Amino acid sequence: MTYFIDFFKNLTKKSNIGVLIYLILNTLIIVALFSDGFNEPEGILIGIVVYAISLLIALSPIGEWVLRLQTGCKKIKRKEFVNRLEPLFNEVYAKAKKLNPSIPDGVQLFMSNDQEPNAFATGRKTICLTKGFLNYPDDQIKATFAHELGHLAHKDTDLILFITIGNFIVTAMFVLYRIVINVLGIIFGLVSRGIGSIIYNIFIDFVLVAMMWIWTKIGTLLVMHSSRQNEYLADEFAFNCGYGDSLAAVLDTFG
């Protein structure tokens, strides 16, 4: 319960107002999809229930797993990487938890194969480091971990789960829902409706799915914009953890 209170407090921050408006519009669009433009009362209920289920799944370990797949984050298996990075991460994680106990338990470190130096927090319990960051010294890697844990502390990354995974699940459910409706329409109404009408409805469904994909991308961009505004807070968190100078050195390498 505390987590959800903190999440909605974060959602109402000034920097996230655009995202909040997006989520309200998102709810209306999803309900409209399932209710034929609010013309079917039972469809309105289905839309609300489907969206609620999708958000619960998005904030669950399943949603986080899907997001890791989408971003290419994998468990670190090479022993030399584990032996080097795990002690660094555990040290910073302990300091971060002491500074802000609301950081979730069980945060895990992953790695992507990208050779460009980068790191990011995603979901609720994922920190991902690229292979390109292995060329950095240990103190700068620790500073980077502290910065990313700052994003988890401020719940900045949960919005990505809400929008990206939530809408992905809704779109999948909508496609399944419409497939069932169209199959039943073919079975029971082929003679009365005609094949042309059925093909037209299927085409419209594909257009709606494509528009939903574009709409989701817009939401993701809004979150990323808000996250950029929250970068200073994550920098401050790393400074308060004791890694200010090392973080400044990291940022200098990015020009």
C-alpha positions as CSV (number, residue, x, y, z in Angstrom):
1,M,0.0,0.0,0.0
2,T,2.8,2.4,0.9
3,Y,4.3,1.7,-2.6
4,F,1.1,2.8,-4.4
5,I,0.8,5.9,-2.2
6,D,4.4,6.9,-3.1
7,F,3.8,6.1,-6.7
8,F,0.8,8.4,-7.0
9,K,2.5,11.1,-5.1
10,N,5.3,10.9,-7.7
11,L,2.8,11.0,-10.5
12,T,1.4,14.3,-9.3
13,K,4.8,16.0,-9.3
14,K,4.9,19.1,-11.5
15,S,7.4,17.4,-13.8
16,N,5.0,14.5,-14.4
17,I,1.8,16.5,-15.1
18,G,2.1,15.7,-18.8
19,V,2.3,12.0,-18.1
20,L,-0.7,12.3,-15.7
21,I,-2.8,13.9,-18.5
22,Y,-1.6,11.2,-20.9
23,L,-2.8,8.4,-18.5
24,I,-6.2,10.0,-18.1
25,L,-6.6,10.2,-21.9
26,N,-5.2,6.7,-22.2
27,T,-7.9,5.4,-19.9
28,L,-10.6,7.0,-22.0
29,I,-9.1,5.7,-25.3
30,I,-8.9,2.2,-24.0
31,V,-12.4,2.2,-22.7
32,A,-13.6,3.7,-26.0
33,L,-11.8,0.9,-27.9
34,F,-13.7,-1.8,-26.1
35,S,-17.0,0.0,-26.0
36,D,-17.3,1.1,-29.7
37,G,-16.8,4.7,-28.8
38,F,-18.7,4.5,-25.4
39,N,-21.8,3.1,-27.2
40,E,-21.8,-0.3,-25.5
41,P,-22.2,-0.2,-21.7
42,E,-20.8,-3.7,-21.2
43,G,-17.8,-2.7,-23.4
44,I,-17.1,0.2,-21.0
45,L,-17.0,-2.2,-18.1
46,I,-14.8,-4.6,-20.1
47,G,-12.4,-1.8,-21.0
48,I,-12.1,-0.7,-17.4
49,V,-11.5,-4.2,-16.1
50,V,-9.0,-5.0,-18.9
51,Y,-7.0,-1.8,-18.2
52,A,-7.0,-2.5,-14.4
53,I,-5.7,-6.0,-15.0
54,S,-3.1,-4.8,-17.4
55,L,-1.7,-2.3,-14.9
56,L,-1.6,-4.9,-12.2
57,I,0.4,-7.2,-14.5
58,A,2.6,-4.3,-15.6
59,L,3.6,-3.6,-12.0
60,S,4.2,-7.3,-11.3
61,P,7.4,-9.3,-11.9
62,I,5.9,-10.4,-15.2
63,G,5.8,-6.8,-16.4
64,E,9.3,-6.2,-15.4
65,W,10.4,-9.4,-17.1
66,V,8.8,-8.2,-20.4
67,L,10.4,-4.8,-20.1
68,R,13.8,-6.4,-19.6
69,L,13.3,-8.4,-22.8
70,Q,12.4,-5.2,-24.7
71,T,15.5,-3.4,-23.5
72,G,17.9,-6.3,-23.9
73,C,18.8,-6.6,-20.2
74,K,20.2,-10.1,-19.4
75,K,21.6,-11.7,-16.3
76,I,25.3,-11.4,-16.0
77,K,26.9,-14.8,-16.5
78,R,30.6,-14.2,-17.1
79,K,32.4,-14.9,-13.8
80,E,34.9,-12.1,-14.2
81,F,32.0,-9.6,-14.7
82,V,30.1,-10.9,-11.7
83,N,33.2,-10.9,-9.5
84,R,33.9,-7.3,-10.4
85,L,30.4,-5.7,-10.5
86,E,28.5,-7.5,-7.8
87,P,30.6,-6.2,-4.8
88,L,30.4,-2.7,-6.3
89,F,26.7,-2.9,-6.7
90,N,26.1,-4.4,-3.3
91,E,28.1,-1.6,-1.6
92,V,26.2,1.2,-3.3
93,Y,22.8,-0.6,-2.9
94,A,23.4,-0.8,0.9
95,K,24.2,2.9,1.1
96,A,21.2,3.8,-1.1
97,K,18.8,1.7,1.1
98,K,20.2,3.4,4.2
99,L,19.6,6.8,2.6
100,N,16.1,6.0,1.3
101,P,14.5,2.8,2.7
102,S,11.7,3.0,0.2
103,I,14.0,1.6,-2.5
104,P,12.6,-1.9,-3.1
105,D,14.2,-5.0,-1.8
106,G,15.6,-7.4,-4.4
107,V,16.9,-4.9,-6.9
108,Q,19.0,-6.8,-9.4
109,L,21.9,-5.9,-11.7
110,F,21.7,-6.9,-15.4
111,M,23.8,-6.2,-18.5
112,S,23.1,-5.4,-22.2
113,N,25.5,-6.2,-25.0
114,D,25.6,-2.6,-26.2
115,Q,29.1,-1.4,-26.5
116,E,28.2,2.3,-25.9
117,P,28.8,3.2,-22.3
118,N,25.4,3.6,-20.7
119,A,23.3,2.5,-17.6
120,F,19.7,2.8,-16.8
121,A,17.1,1.9,-14.3
122,T,13.9,0.3,-15.5
123,G,10.8,-1.0,-13.9
124,R,10.9,-1.3,-10.1
125,K,13.8,-3.6,-9.5
126,T,16.1,-3.5,-12.5
127,I,19.5,-1.7,-13.0
128,C,21.1,-2.4,-16.3
129,L,24.7,-1.6,-17.3
130,T,26.0,-1.9,-20.8
131,K,29.2,-3.7,-21.7
132,G,30.7,-0.4,-22.8
133,F,30.7,0.7,-19.2
134,L,33.1,-2.0,-18.2
135,N,36.0,0.3,-19.4
136,Y,35.2,2.8,-16.6
137,P,37.0,2.7,-13.3
138,D,35.3,1.1,-10.3
139,D,34.5,4.4,-8.5
140,Q,32.8,5.8,-11.5
141,I,30.7,2.6,-11.9
142,K,29.7,2.9,-8.3
143,A,28.6,6.5,-8.9
144,T,26.6,5.4,-11.8
145,F,24.8,2.7,-9.8
146,A,24.0,5.4,-7.1
147,H,22.5,7.6,-9.8
148,E,20.3,4.8,-11.2
149,L,19.2,3.8,-7.7
150,G,18.2,7.4,-7.2
151,H,15.7,6.9,-10.1
152,L,14.3,3.9,-8.3
153,A,14.1,5.8,-5.0
154,H,12.1,8.5,-6.7
155,K,9.8,6.0,-8.6
156,D,10.8,7.6,-11.9
157,T,10.9,4.3,-13.8
158,D,7.5,2.9,-12.7
159,L,5.7,5.1,-15.2
160,I,7.5,3.3,-18.1
161,L,6.0,0.0,-16.7
162,F,2.6,1.7,-16.5
163,I,2.5,2.9,-20.0
164,T,4.7,0.6,-22.1
165,I,3.8,-2.8,-20.6
166,G,0.2,-1.7,-19.6
167,N,-0.6,-0.7,-23.1
168,F,1.2,-3.7,-24.6
169,I,-1.1,-6.0,-22.6
170,V,-4.2,-4.0,-23.4
171,T,-3.4,-4.1,-27.1
172,A,-2.9,-7.9,-26.9
173,M,-6.2,-8.3,-25.1
174,F,-7.9,-6.0,-27.6
175,V,-6.6,-8.0,-30.5
176,L,-7.7,-11.3,-28.9
177,Y,-11.1,-9.7,-28.1
178,R,-11.7,-8.5,-31.6
179,I,-10.5,-11.9,-33.1
180,V,-13.2,-13.6,-31.1
181,I,-15.8,-11.1,-32.1
182,N,-14.9,-11.4,-35.8
183,V,-14.7,-15.2,-35.8
184,L,-18.2,-15.3,-34.2
185,G,-19.3,-12.7,-36.8
186,I,-18.0,-14.9,-39.6
187,I,-19.7,-18.0,-38.1
188,F,-23.1,-16.4,-37.4
189,G,-23.4,-13.5,-39.7
190,L,-21.6,-14.3,-42.9
191,V,-24.7,-14.5,-45.0
192,S,-26.4,-11.4,-43.5
193,R,-23.3,-9.1,-43.3
194,G,-21.3,-10.2,-46.3
195,I,-17.5,-10.9,-46.5
196,G,-16.8,-7.3,-47.5
197,S,-18.2,-6.0,-44.2
198,I,-16.1,-8.5,-42.2
199,I,-12.9,-7.6,-44.0
200,Y,-13.6,-3.9,-43.4
201,N,-14.0,-4.5,-39.7
202,I,-10.8,-6.5,-39.5
203,F,-8.9,-3.7,-41.4
204,I,-10.3,-1.1,-39.0
205,D,-9.1,-3.2,-36.0
206,F,-5.6,-3.3,-37.5
207,V,-5.6,0.5,-37.9
208,L,-6.7,0.9,-34.3
209,V,-3.9,-1.4,-33.1
210,A,-1.4,0.6,-35.1
211,M,-2.7,3.9,-33.7
212,M,-2.5,2.4,-30.2
213,W,1.2,1.5,-30.8
214,I,1.9,5.1,-31.9
215,W,0.0,6.5,-28.9
216,T,2.1,4.3,-26.6
217,K,5.3,5.6,-28.1
218,I,4.1,9.2,-27.4
219,G,3.5,8.2,-23.8
220,T,7.0,6.7,-23.6
221,L,8.5,9.9,-25.0
222,L,6.6,12.0,-22.4
223,V,7.9,9.8,-19.6
224,M,11.4,10.1,-21.0
225,H,11.0,13.9,-21.0
226,S,9.9,13.9,-17.4
227,S,12.8,11.6,-16.5
228,R,15.2,14.1,-18.0
229,Q,13.8,16.7,-15.7
230,N,14.4,14.2,-12.8
231,E,18.0,13.6,-13.7
232,Y,19.1,16.4,-11.3
233,L,17.4,14.7,-8.4
234,A,19.1,11.4,-9.3
235,D,22.4,13.2,-9.4
236,E,21.7,14.7,-6.0
237,F,20.9,11.3,-4.7
238,A,24.3,10.0,-5.9
239,F,26.0,13.0,-4.2
240,N,24.2,12.3,-0.9
241,C,25.4,8.7,-1.2
242,G,29.0,10.0,-1.3
243,Y,29.7,9.6,-5.0
244,G,29.4,13.2,-6.2
245,D,33.0,13.6,-7.5
246,S,33.0,10.3,-9.2
247,L,29.6,11.0,-10.8
248,A,31.0,14.4,-12.1
249,A,33.9,12.5,-13.6
250,V,31.5,10.2,-15.4
251,L,29.4,13.0,-16.7
252,D,32.5,14.7,-18.0
253,T,33.2,11.8,-20.3
254,F,29.9,12.4,-22.0
255,G,30.8,15.9,-22.8
